[in-house]
């Protein structure tokens, strides 16, 4: 048996709460990453792209977090067990913001500090959705 088939079986047994839990995790993890992205022009926040199935390629002209957060919500609504969801930022300087401390606003990065909270994010989502 593969991991994906095991998850699919559990999802059937657990019902909609698994999908709701996954959506809650995505909203918190992705949303926090976007909100923690430092702002100079807003381009770094705006270039977070949420996709299902395949990571985004290229960049966008979006500025600020509003459209990026709206995209997280829209994609999370379609997300469920057996699917893969991505948060991608393809700006050439995003690595420097994340790992090299290029911003005093977010010296510890955006994604890694939120991924470090993943256990508490999952615990909260599981408790709220009664998985």
C-alpha positions in Angstrom: 0.0 0.0 0.0 1.2 3.5 -0.7 1.0 6.5 1.6 -1.5 8.2 -0.8 -3.8 5.2 -0.7 -3.5 5.0 3.1 -4.5 8.6 3.3 -7.4 8.1 0.9 -8.7 5.3 3.0 -8.5 7.3 6.2 -10.1 10.3 4.5 -13.1 8.1 3.6 -13.4 6.9 7.2 -12.9 10.3 8.7 -15.2 12.1 6.3 -15.0 15.8 5.5 -13.1 16.7 8.7 -9.8 15.6 7.1 -10.3 18.0 4.2 -11.4 20.8 6.6 -8.3 20.2 8.7 -6.1 20.3 5.6 -7.7 23.6 4.5 -7.2 25.1 8.0 -3.5 24.1 8.0 -3.0 25.6 4.5 -4.8 28.8 5.4 -2.7 29.3 8.6 0.7 28.2 7.2 0.5 29.9 3.9 -1.3 33.0 5.2 1.3 33.5 8.0 4.1 33.1 5.5 2.7 35.8 3.3 2.0 38.1 6.2 5.5 37.6 7.5 7.1 38.6 4.2 8.9 41.9 4.6 7.5 44.9 2.7 9.6 47.3 0.7 7.6 47.6 -2.5 5.1 44.8 -1.8 6.3 42.7 -4.6 7.6 39.9 -2.4 4.3 39.6 -0.7 2.4 39.7 -3.9 4.5 37.0 -5.6 3.4 34.2 -3.3 1.4 32.0 -5.6 -0.8 29.1 -4.4 -1.5 26.3 -6.8 -2.7 22.7 -6.6 -1.0 19.9 -8.4 2.0 21.8 -9.8 4.1 24.6 -8.4 3.7 28.0 -10.1 6.4 29.1 -12.5 7.2 32.7 -13.2 6.3 35.8 -11.3 3.3 38.1 -11.1 2.9 41.9 -11.1 0.9 41.8 -7.9 1.9 44.1 -5.1 1.0 43.5 -1.5 -0.6 40.6 0.3 -4.3 41.0 -0.5 -4.4 39.1 -3.8 -2.0 36.5 -2.6 -4.1 35.8 0.5 -7.2 35.7 -1.6 -5.6 33.1 -3.8 -4.7 31.0 -0.8 -8.4 31.1 0.3 -9.6 30.2 -3.2 -7.1 27.3 -3.7 -7.7 26.0 -0.2 -11.4 25.7 -0.9 -10.5 23.1 -3.6 -7.8 21.4 -1.5 -8.4 18.0 0.0 -7.0 14.6 0.8 -4.9 13.1 -2.0 -4.0 16.6 -3.5 -0.8 18.5 -3.2 -0.9 22.2 -2.7 2.0 24.6 -3.2 3.0 28.0 -2.0 5.7 29.3 -4.4 7.6 32.6 -4.8 9.8 32.8 -7.8 11.3 36.3 -7.3 15.1 36.1 -7.8 15.7 37.7 -4.3 13.3 35.6 -2.2 16.1 33.2 -1.2 18.1 36.1 0.2 15.0 37.3 2.1 14.4 33.9 3.5 17.9 32.7 4.3 20.4 35.6 4.2 18.7 38.1 6.5 18.3 40.7 3.8 15.4 42.3 5.6 15.5 43.6 9.2 11.7 43.2 9.1 12.0 39.4 8.8 15.6 38.4 9.6 14.5 34.8 10.4 12.7 34.4 7.1 9.1 33.8 6.4 8.5 30.2 5.4 10.9 28.5 7.7 9.7 30.2 10.8 6.2 29.2 10.0 7.1 25.7 9.0 8.8 25.5 12.5 5.3 26.0 13.9 3.7 23.2 11.9 3.1 20.9 14.8 1.1 23.5 16.7 -0.7 24.5 13.5 -1.7 20.8 12.9 -2.7 20.2 16.5 -5.0 23.3 16.5 -6.6 22.3 13.2 -7.1 18.7 14.3 -8.7 19.8 17.6 -11.0 22.3 15.8 -12.1 19.8 13.1 -12.3 16.8 15.5 -10.2 14.5 13.4 
